[in-house]
Amino acid sequence: EPDIMIEFNNYVIIADAKYKSHLFNSQSNTDFLKETHRSDIHQLLAYCSFTPQLNKVGLLFYPANQNKLFKLNYTNSMNGINNYVALVGIYFNYNKIQEVTEYVEGLLTEYSNIFTCETPNCN
């Protein structure tokens, strides 16, 4: 099961924290690292597939030496489901907890605005 699942009428946010060093080793190109990373993404997409909402946000949180964000967005042309996946590196430093909190809040607000059309560029 995912660590966090927040359901709204037209979207769902699913988050899973991973305690792996993927983002510390982002320069590494080993098959093991690629496979475990791929497995994490597939697990998150599986969680997303079991919700009825058409808009799905999947967040994978990893420890990192700085806040990092990698986005992967796609729409399934067959069923119109929008999948927004983000790999989120969280700065692993207790003294920066306020900064990290604001970073995550900003990310959640950004995705929320996409689905509630509260941004100036809303379609």
C-alpha positions as CSV (number, residue, x, y, z in Angstrom):
1,E,0.0,0.0,0.0
2,P,1.2,3.6,-0.6
3,D,2.2,5.7,2.3
4,I,-0.2,8.5,1.5
5,M,-3.4,8.6,-0.6
6,I,-5.5,11.8,-0.9
7,E,-8.6,11.5,-3.0
8,F,-10.5,14.4,-4.5
9,N,-13.5,14.4,-6.9
10,N,-11.5,14.7,-10.1
11,Y,-7.9,13.7,-9.0
12,V,-6.0,11.6,-6.6
13,I,-2.5,12.1,-5.1
14,I,-0.6,9.0,-4.1
15,A,2.8,9.3,-2.4
16,D,5.3,6.7,-1.4
17,A,8.5,7.3,0.5
18,K,11.5,5.2,-0.5
19,Y,14.5,4.9,1.8
20,K,16.9,4.1,-1.0
21,S,19.9,6.1,-2.2
22,H,18.7,6.4,-5.8
23,L,19.1,10.2,-6.0
24,F,22.4,10.1,-4.2
25,N,23.6,7.7,-6.9
26,S,21.9,9.4,-9.8
27,Q,25.2,9.5,-11.8
28,S,25.4,5.7,-11.5
29,N,24.3,3.7,-14.5
30,T,24.2,0.2,-13.0
31,D,21.6,-2.3,-14.1
32,F,20.6,-2.9,-10.4
33,L,19.9,0.7,-9.8
34,K,17.9,1.0,-13.0
35,E,15.9,-2.1,-12.2
36,T,15.0,-1.1,-8.6
37,H,14.1,2.4,-9.8
38,R,11.9,1.0,-12.5
39,S,10.3,-1.3,-10.0
40,D,9.4,1.7,-7.7
41,I,7.8,3.5,-10.6
42,H,5.8,0.5,-11.7
43,Q,4.6,0.0,-8.1
44,L,3.4,3.6,-8.0
45,L,1.6,3.3,-11.3
46,A,-0.1,0.2,-10.0
47,Y,-1.4,2.1,-7.0
48,C,-2.7,4.8,-9.3
49,S,-4.4,2.3,-11.6
50,F,-6.8,1.2,-8.8
51,T,-8.4,4.6,-8.3
52,P,-11.5,5.8,-10.2
53,Q,-10.3,9.4,-10.8
54,L,-9.2,10.4,-14.3
55,N,-6.3,12.5,-13.1
56,K,-3.6,10.8,-11.0
57,V,-0.6,12.2,-9.3
58,G,2.1,9.8,-8.2
59,L,4.9,11.0,-6.0
60,L,8.0,9.0,-5.1
61,F,10.0,10.6,-2.3
62,Y,13.7,9.7,-1.9
63,P,16.4,11.1,0.4
64,A,18.8,13.4,-1.5
65,N,21.6,15.9,-0.8
66,Q,19.4,18.7,-2.1
67,N,15.7,19.2,-3.2
68,K,15.3,17.7,-6.6
69,L,12.4,17.1,-8.9
70,F,12.0,14.9,-12.0
71,K,8.6,15.0,-13.7
72,L,7.1,12.4,-16.1
73,N,3.6,13.3,-17.4
74,Y,1.5,11.4,-19.9
75,T,-2.1,10.9,-21.0
76,N,-3.5,7.6,-22.0
77,S,-5.0,8.2,-25.4
78,M,-7.3,5.2,-25.1
79,N,-9.1,6.2,-21.9
80,G,-8.1,9.8,-21.3
81,I,-6.5,9.2,-17.9
82,N,-3.8,11.8,-17.0
83,N,-0.8,10.4,-15.1
84,Y,1.6,12.9,-13.5
85,V,4.5,11.2,-11.8
86,A,7.2,13.0,-10.0
87,L,10.4,11.7,-8.4
88,V,11.0,14.0,-5.5
89,G,14.4,14.3,-3.8
90,I,14.0,15.5,-0.3
91,Y,17.0,17.2,1.3
92,F,17.8,14.9,4.2
93,N,18.9,17.4,6.7
94,Y,16.9,18.1,10.0
95,N,18.0,21.7,10.1
96,K,16.3,22.3,6.7
97,I,12.9,20.8,7.7
98,Q,11.1,24.1,7.1
99,E,12.6,24.5,3.7
100,V,11.7,20.9,2.8
101,T,8.1,21.4,4.1
102,E,7.6,24.5,1.9
103,Y,9.1,22.7,-1.1
104,V,6.6,19.8,-0.8
105,E,3.7,22.1,-0.1
106,G,4.6,24.0,-3.3
107,L,4.7,20.8,-5.3
108,L,1.3,19.7,-4.0
109,T,-0.2,23.1,-4.7
110,E,1.2,23.0,-8.2
111,Y,-0.5,19.7,-8.9
112,S,-3.7,20.8,-7.2
113,N,-3.9,23.9,-9.3
114,I,-3.7,21.8,-12.5
115,F,-6.9,20.0,-11.7
116,T,-8.9,22.8,-10.0
117,C,-8.0,25.4,-12.8
118,E,-6.9,28.1,-10.4
119,T,-3.8,29.0,-12.4
120,P,-3.7,31.8,-15.0
121,N,-2.8,29.4,-17.7
122,C,-5.7,27.0,-17.0
123,N,-7.3,25.4,-20.0
